[in-house]
Every structure is written in C-alpha cells, then in structure tokens.
Amino acid sequence: MSITHPQTYPHPDYEAAHQQTYERAPRHPITPIPLPPGVGQTDFDSAISEFISIAGEESVFVKEGLSDYIDPYDVHEHDPSQRKLPSAAVCPNSTDQLSSVLRVANKYKIPLWHFSRGKNLGYGGPAPRVNGSVALDLHKLDKIIEVNDEYHYAVVEPGVTFIQLYEYCVEHKKKVWPSTPSLGWGSVIGNTVDRGMGFGMNYAHHQCVAGIEVMLPDGDVVRTGQWGISSSPSAFLSKFTFGPSLEGLFFQSNLGVVTKMSLWLTPQPQAYMCCSFSMPLFTDLEVMVDVFGEMKRNGTVQSCVWFTSLIETLCILGRREDYWTGEGPVPDWRLEELRQETGFGHWYARWGLYGPKRIVEAQFEEIKSVLARRAPTGTIAGNLYAHPGEDGRLDATTVPDQDGQMFVGIPSLWSLPLINWPISKEKKDGKAAHGDYAPVIPSNGKLLMEWMEVSKPICEANGVELMADFFMHERHVVLMNMFTWDQTDKTQKEKMERLYYGLYEEAKKRGYGMYRGHVNHMDLIAHLNDFNNHAYNRFVEKIKDAIDPNGILGPGKQGIWPNRFRHLRETQEKRFD
C-alpha cells in the first residue's frame, strides 16, 4: 500500500496546478479514516490485500495517500461528522484489472466511488457520496483507441484528458478540432458522462456520443448502439439502435463504469471567426438572451453561445482588492465606474463561426444585421482567420490566444485564476475555493433576468458578488452561479452553505432542476424529481437493484441508492435563521 501519490500529469504546469489545488494551503488532516458502512475490519483488510494483488502496491492508497481523493474545496473539512472521505483508493490500469476489482468489491460488499480524473471540482471532486467508500480511480486507463478524420470522431478510455487528446490529434496531423471545456486537465469521458460542455460546434459533449462500452457492477461488458454488432462499420457513426437506447443510463450514473466512448469531433474548417457582442447595462441581458436564443433556434448561430458577466471578466484580470478595498462585495456604483473605466460591457456573449470562409462571412453579416435592429446599443466584434486555399484547413495554433484557445479546441488552464478573486495577496496562507449552483432555465430573457435579480441579493448577503455565466443551447441555458471563497476562513465556508441553500429555495419555487449536484447535495437535487411520488428515482433504483444487488457501485450518486444503502438517503432541507 502507498501513502504517497505519484505524479498525475506529464505536463509540468498541469501537475503544478493539481498539486496547488490539493496540497498548498493548510487543511484538516485526513483522519479518522472511516470503514465502509457494514464492513468489518477483517473483511476490509482482506479486500485491500486482494486489491494489491490485482493492481500492485503502487496502485492502492491509504492514509496520507488519500490526499488526492478528498474534496479540495470541502466546506465541512473541519467537521468529521459531515466530511466525505474514502477509506482507500485503487487505480486499475486495464479493464481486466477493473473487472477483478469489481469481483473483490462484490465478494466483500465494499462500496466503490468511481471517477475518471476527479476534476469535477466545485461539485466534490473525487470525494465519495458514502463515507468509507473505496475510491475507484480510472486515470490509468488512458488509451486513445482511435481518432478518425474521415468521419471525425475519437474513441478513448476514461483516463484520457482533453490536453492529451488534443496533443494526439496534433502529433498525428488529424484533421479535427476536439471540443474542450475551459480547463484541459479533465477526462474526456468524465466530462461527457457528467453532461459537460465545451465551446465549439460540438460543445454539448453528451449529445455527440455514439457507441460506448460499459462494465456493469458484476463485471459483464456491454457495448451500445451499432457498436453492439462486432463487425459494424457504423459503430461510432450512428446513434440509431435496434431497441432501447442505453447510453443515457450511464450518464451521471452508478449503473456501470464507462470504459470506452466514441465522441464526434469538429472537422478542421477552412475558416473560423471569433465573435463577441456586449451590452452596457445589467438589464440588457433580457434582450440579449431573446435575440441570441432566436438565432440559436433558427440556425443562424450553430455553435455554443457563452454569456459572461462583468464580474467574471474582472476576475480573470485580477482580484477583488484590485478594484474594491471596502467591506463586502463590489457595490453596483463601483462596478459601473469600472465598466466605464475599462470599456467592458456588463454582459458579453461569445461564440465562434466555423466552415468555408464565404459562409462564415455571410453568417456574420446576418448576425450583425439582426443585432443592429434588435439590440442597437450593443457592440459586436468579429475577427476572421482563414486558410488562403478554398480546400485548405485552418491551423488552430495560428489563432491568437485571445481569440482562440477553447473556441478552436486548444485546451489550457486559463480560467483557474478567477477563483483567487476573494484572496488578498497579503494573505499568504489563504486557499481559494469555488462552488456552483447550476440551474437549467428556459432560454427566455425575462426568466433569465428574473433569476439574476433574485440571486444577486442572496449572493451579496453572503459576501460575494453575482458571478454568473451560462451556456446557451437552442431552447434552454445551463446557468452557473459561481461563488469563490477563502477555504481557511470558517465564516466564509458557512456563508457559502447558506448561499447554496438560498439559491436552491428560489430554484425550487420555479421548478428549475440542476445540471450537476455536489456530493453533499445529490439527494436534495434528486428530490426535485417529484412527479408521481418520485417515479423517476424509483424507476432507476429498480434497475440499480437488479444489476447491482450488492450496491457496490457509487451508492447515492445523483440520489440513486441501492437497497442496501437506501437508509442513508438524506431528504431534509436545511433551514437557516
């Protein structure tokens, strides 16, 4: 067994960021280490010994070696009764090893908490829902099976990161632009099964999946869609299947471990235009949402439209103390001063146009015309980059970072600095942390404006600004109410919990479900599925009990509990005076 964790990333900047996230600031020791519920010490020790025989001493972690398997932003790290901790961790490096780990877990009834890279930060990271679960870390399953630039897809294992996939495509001169989120250190599969998003044409990652390979809790392996036919040439090309489609059962799921996935990629285009549109007033959001929503639905804009606020723009450039030295969040009057000083808009919409140069130019002219009529006080900008030959393909690296990066499929860590917003540069022992409340809201200007007006005072009452951005789909938006704090400050941590529950109450009134949920709040969010006495949850739990009778895989994930652990469900909503 190991109590030290080896290097996780081959890239020095990525590894340094990882270490800073988990190791830099003082935090409470990882003690006491809980045993899995219902498992005695003798059975636990036997299971650990068998995990070692499967994966090797260097791939099983205990005690201090679990430092990479906690929530690095845990608001309850000071409270052992609420903190989420694993009892051990195991890192298989093949599907054969994974199958053996599942066999041992079933033998001793050890709950496992599986993840690809554990970078779902702000939602618990790799921390388990059930204390004492063994962390099942899949980052060593990191093979890129195929990247096809005739049909433009990739097939990868769980440990493959966005930066790894991008570098593979560059090295092998593949004619594709992979979609990437704002941080390139995450797993392609992990992001996709959690319905993550990127910024280009294929930004809704889970909607770009054809066949997947899944290992069920008993070790059986299933391939979905056309991939279920061993010789199918359409395995990664079609979502059509004969019978029920199974892929969705394994998104945000504890029904199986996705071991391989196909993902459609964007063909390398002749031309790309970086586009932005800003408006000066807080209330301008309403017209922006309605105009861009209409252009998304009628196909004028086909890629992701990413909306950001003035506060987020400032967060990337500096810290709160650089703009405001008074008490509490930056007040409205100071924000308006900053807007006028910088020339920034209060709201920005950013998107890309991709394809043949003439089509990109025509799209942009149409968008300019629509915005001039419907939102005349706004400012539009578009920078075009194109290969000179009509049959040529644009090299993404020729696009300057300020116009390219994630919009042209180049991963980075560009957004990490924004979480430092509340940390004074004078406080050397401060540790930045962040969380999100992420409701799914119709793409309607009045509704989005109402949400901002409701959530803003809740944020400010708890010491933070309204730091909101959202990804616009055709008919809905996924909104991120982001909040950052100093994790070494217990009072700030308590305020963040109040903030979360305040936003939850307002979302519940409006029937807004969540895009993701923190491990501390999964039952709370799942409880919103109230139709017919929570029929959705009951249905999925019937499947769970049928295929995982020992309840070993991810008990409680997304509020889905196996019968063995169902008594651990938490439905009590917190109340604050």
N, C-alpha and C positions, 0 to 999 in steps of 0.2 A: 504494500500500500504506500501511496505517496502523500506527503504533506506539503509538497511544493509543486507549483503548476508550471509546466514548460511554456515556452513562447507559443503564442496562439496564432500570430500573423507573421508572414515572411517580410512584410513591409515595415520598416522601422517607424514611420510616422503612425501607421495604424496600431502597431504594438504599443507605442508610447501612449497613444490616446486610450487604448484599452487599459493599460496599467494605471494611467491617471484616473480613469473612471472608477476603478476598483480599489486602488491602493493609496492614493495620495494623502487624503485627509484622515485625521483620527476618527475612528468609529468604534462601536462597541464590539468586543471580542465575540467570535462565533461560538458561544457557549451559553447554556449547555446544549450539546448535540442531542436532539430528540431521536428516539427509536421510532420506526414506522408504527402507526396505530395497530394494535392487535398482534404485534410481532415481538416475541421474546428475544432476549439477548443471545441465547444459544442458536436459534434459527437465523438471526441476523448475522452473527459471526460466520455461520456456515455458508450463508448466501454470499457474503463478502469474499470468502475463500474461493468459492466457485466462480465468482466474477473475475477474480485474479487469475484463475486457471484458464479462463476464456480470453481475457483481454491483456493480461500481463500486469505485473506490479506497477509499471509506469502509467497505466491507464485506469487505475482505480484510486480514488482520492478520499481522504478522511481528514478530520480535524482541521488544521490550518490550511490544508489543501483545498478546502471548500470555499476559499475566499472569492473564487470566480463564479460561485453558484448561489450567491445571495442577490437580493435587490440592492444595487448600489445607491438607490435613492429612497430607501425604506423610511417612511415616516414613523415606523414603530420600532426602529432598531434599538431604542432604549428600553423597550418593554418586552421581555421574553414571552409573556403570555399572548402577545399578538404578532410577534415577529415570525416570518416564514423562513424556515431553514431546512435544508436537506440533511439526511443522516450520512450520506456518502454520495459519490459520483462514479460513474463508469463510462468509458469512452470506447465503444467498439469501433473497429476500423474496416469492417466488412459486413455485408448482410448475413453471412454465416455466423459471425460473432454476435450480431444483433439478435438473430434467432435463438442463439444459445442463452443470451442474457434474458430474453423473454421466457424461455423454458425455466430458468432458475427462479425468476420472479414468480412465475406461477407455482412452482414447487413449494416456495416458502411464503407465498402470498405477500410479496414485497411490492408496495406501490411504487411506480416509476413516474417521473416527470420528464417528458421528452421535449427536446428542443434542438434546433439546428446550430445556431451560433449564440443564442441567448441575448441578442441585442434588441429585444423588444423593450427598450428602456423607456421609462415613464409608465409602463404597464406591469412592472415587476421583474423585467429581465428574465433571468433563468430561475428565479425563486419559485418553489413549488406551491401549489394551492394547499396541499395537505402537508403539514409539518412532519418531518421524518421520512418523506419520500426519498428515494434514491434518484439523483439527477441522472438522466439518460442523455448524455451529451453526444450529438451526432456529427460534430465538426470534422472528425477524421474520415468520414465518408465524403470525400471531396473530389470525386472524379467528374470531369466533363466528358460525358459519353459521346456527344456529337454536337457540332454546330453546322447546320446545313444552310448554305447561302444560295441554293436554288429555290427552296420553299421558305427559307428564312425562319428557322426555329432552332432551339437548343434543347438538349436533353442532359440533365445534371442530377447529381446527388445532393443530399441535404447540406453538406459542409461547404459547397461552392459558394463563394461570396460574389457580390456584384463586381468588385475590383478584379477578382480572379477571372470571371467570365469575360470582362472587357479586355483584359490583357491577353487572354487566349485568342479572342477574335482579332486583335491587332497583330499578334505574333503569326497567326495563320492566315492573315490577309483575308479574313471573312468579310463579305460584302453586306454586313448587317450593323445596325446600331441597337445594342441591347438597351432596354429601358432600365433606369436606375433611380432609386429614391435619393433623398438629399444626403444620406450617409452611405458610403460604399462598403462599410465593414460588415453589413448584414448578409444573411443567407438568402440566396435567390428563392429557394423553396420555402424557407421560413417566412419571408416577407409575403410570398404569394399565398400560402395557405392561411395566413392571417389577414388576407384581403388588403395587402399593402398596395401602394401606388407609386408610380414614377411620374415623369414629366413630358414624355414624348407622345408619339402616336399610340403605342401600345401601353399606355400608362396604367390602365386598370388590369393589373397583372393576373388576377384570378380569372378574368374573362378571356385571357389569352392562353388558357391551358387546354390541351387536347388529352392525350393519354397520360396516366400516372400509374406508377407501381406502388403498391401499399402492402406492408406487412401487418397482418392482423395480430391481436394480442396473443393468439395461440401459435404464432409463427408461420401461419399459412400466408402465401403471397398471392395477391390479386393484381391483375392489370386491367385497366378500364378502357372503355370505348373500343375503337378499332385495334388498339394495342392488345386487346384480348384475343385477337387472331394472330397466331405466331408468325405467319408469313405476310401479314397485311402491309402493303406499301403505303397505306393511308394512316398508319398508327399514330403519327404526330401531325397529321394534316386536317383531320376532321373531328368535330365534336359529336357527330352523329353516332349513335349506337343502336344495337338491336335490343330493346328492352329498356329498363330504367337506367338513367344516367347516374353514376355513382360518385363522380368526382366531388360534388358538393358535400357529400357525407364526411369528407376528410379535410374540409376547410374549417379552421378554428375548432378542431375536433379531438376527441380522445378515443376514437373508434379504431385507429390504426396509425402506423408510422409510415409516412410517405418516404419511400426510399429512392425513387426516381421520378422525375417530372419533365414533361415537354412544355416548352414555353415559346410562343410565337414572338418573333423579333421584327423590328422595323427594317425594311430594305434600305440599304445605304442610298440616300437620294442624290440627285444632281444638285439640288439647291435646298437651302434652309434659310428661313428668316426668323430672327429673334424679334419678338413683338412685345410691346408693353403699352398699357393705357392707364393713366392716372387721373384722379379727380380730387379736388382740394378739400371737400367738406366731409365730415363724418356721415352726414345724412345722404351723401351722394351714392352710398352703397346700394340704395334701393334701385335706382335707375341702372346702375352698372350690372347688377345681377339680372335684371329683366332683359336687358339688351343682349348680354352675352349668353344668357340661358336660351334665348330665341335663336341666336346664331349657332349654338351647340346643337339644338334640336333640328334645325333645317340643314345642317351640314356645312355651313359657311366656315365654321371652326371645327376641325375634326380632332385636334389633339387636346391634351389637358389644358384647362384654364385655371391657373393658380392665383388666388387672391391673397394679398398680404396687406397688413396694416402699417401705419407709420411707426408704431412702437417696434414692430418686428424689424423694420428697416434700420432703426436706430440701434437695436440690439446687436445686429451683425457688425456695426461700426464701432460700438463702444459699450460702456456700462452706464447704469443709471446715474452714477455720480458724475459722469462726464457732462450730463445735461441738466441735472437737478440735484441740489445739495440740501434741499429742505426735507422735512419729515414725510414719510409715506410715499405713495406712487406719484409719478409726474402729473401735476394738475393739468386740466384742459387748457388753461390760458398759456401755460408754458409750452405745451405741445403745439399750440397754434403759432407761438413765436418760433419754435424750432422748424415748423413746416415752412414758414416764410423765410427764415434764415437759410435753409438748405435748398429750398425749391422743390422739395419732395411733395408728392401727393399724400392725402390722408389714406387713400386706398390705391393699391396697384393691382392690375390684372396682367399676368404674364403668360405667354403661350408661344408655341412655335408653329411655323408653317413648313411643310415638307413636300418635296416632289420635284417635278420638272420646273425649271425657272419660270417659264411663261405662266404656268398655273399658279405658282406661288405669288407672282406679281399681281395676277388678276384677283386672287383671293384677298390680298392686302388692300387693293383698291376698293373692293366691295366692302370690306370691313371698315375702312376709313369713311366711306360714304355713309354707311349705316350709323356710325358713331357721330359723325358731323351733324346728322339730323336728330338723333335721339339723345345724345349727351354732349351738346356743343361746348360745355365748359371744361371738358376733359382734354388731355394731351396724349396723342398717340405717337409712338416711335416704332420704326421697323428698320433693322439692319440686315441686309441681304448678303448671303455668302453662297457662291455657286461655283461649280466646276465649269471651266470655259467650254468644254465639249458637250454637245447635247446628249451624248451617250456616256458621258463621264460621271464619276461618283465623287461627291464631296468628302474630303478627308476631315473628320471631326476635329482633329488636332489643329487645323488651320483656323478654327473659330476662336477668337479671344475668350478667355475665361468669363469675362463679364457678360458675354452673350451666349456662351455655350455651356460647358460642363454638363450638368444633368439633363439639359434640354437636347443635347446631342449624344447622350449615352455615356459620358465620361464620368465615372464615379469619383468622389472626393469626400472630404470631411468638412466641407465648407461651412455647414450650419452649426457645428459644435460650439463655437464661441458664444452663441446667443444665450446659452444657459448661464454664462458668467454675469449676466445683466445685474443681478442684485448684490454681487460680491464686491466689497470695497477692495481696492488694490492695496490698501494699508493692512488688510486682514490676511495675513499670510497663511493662517490655518483654516480659512474658510473653504467649504466644499460646495460647489454648485450642484444643484439637483433640479430636476424638472418633472412635471406630470402633465397630463392632458385630460380634459373632458371632451369627448368627440361625438357629438350627436349627429344623426343623419336627418337632414332637414330638406323639405322640398325646395327646388330652385326657384324661389319666389322672392322678389325684392322686399315686399312688406314683411314677410316672415323672417327673412334674414335680418332686416333692420330691427324688428321687434326683439329678436334674440340678442342682438348686440346691446340694445337699450336695457334689456333685463339682466344680462350677465355682467355688464360693466360695473354697476354699483356693488354686486356681490364680490367681484374681484377687488375693487377698491376698498371695500370694508375689511378685507383680509390682507391688505397691504401690498397688493400687486396691481399692475395696470391690466387693462383689457388687451391681452396679447393674442389676437385671433388671426387665423388664416384658414383657408378652405380650398378644397379641390372640387371644381365644378364638373359634374357629369351631365348627361343630357337632361335629366329630369330631377336630379337631387344634388345636394352638395354634402360632402363629408367635412364637417367643421372641426377645427382644432382650437379649443380654448386652452392655450398653453399657459402654465404658471411655473415660475422658477423661484428657487429659494436657497438659502444657506442651510445646508443639512446639519451643520454644527449648532444651529440655533433651535432649541426645542420649541420655543414660542412660534417661530415661523412654521415648523412642521405641523403644529397643532392648527394653525390658521389654514394651512393647505388642505387639511382634512375637512375643516369647516367649509372651505371654498368648494371642494368637490361635492359635498352633500348639498350645498346650496344650489349649485348648478343642476344636480340630479333632480331636486324637487321641481325646479322650473321646467326641466325637460319632461319629466313625468306628467306634469299638468297638460303638456301639449302633445303627448303621445310620441315623443321623439325617442327612438331607440338609439343604441350606441353602435359605433363602428368597431370598437375594441373595448375591452374592460381590463382593469388592473386585477391581479390575482386577489387583492383584498376586496374587490367589489363585484366579482363574477356572479355570485348569487343574486346580488342586488339588481344587476342589469338583466340577468336572465328572468328575474321575477316580473319584468315588464311584459313578457310574453303571456298575457293573462287570458287570452281568448279561450273559451270553453274549458275553464279551470286548468289553464296552462297546458293545453293539449300538445303544443309543440314540444315542450320539455318532456312530457310523459311519453310521447312517441319515440323521441330519440333515446330516452332511458330504457325503453323496451328493447331497442336494438342493442344498446350498451350491455344489458344483462344477458342477451342471447349470445353475443360474440366475445364477451369478456366476463365470464361468470365469476372469476376471482377478483374482478375490479382492479386489476393491476395497473392499467394504463391511464395516466393523467386523471385520477379521480377528482371531480369537481371542476374540471376545465370547462369554461363557459357556462358554469352552472349545471353541467350534466354529471349526475352522480350514479355510480353503480350501487346496487342494492346493499352491498357490504358496507359502504361508507355513507349511505344516504342520511344517516343520523347527524352527519357533520354539516349538512346544509344550513346556511345562515340566511334568514329572511328578514331579520329585524332591521328596520331602518333606524339610523342614528338620529337623535334629536339634540339640538344644541340650544341652550338658553340664549 
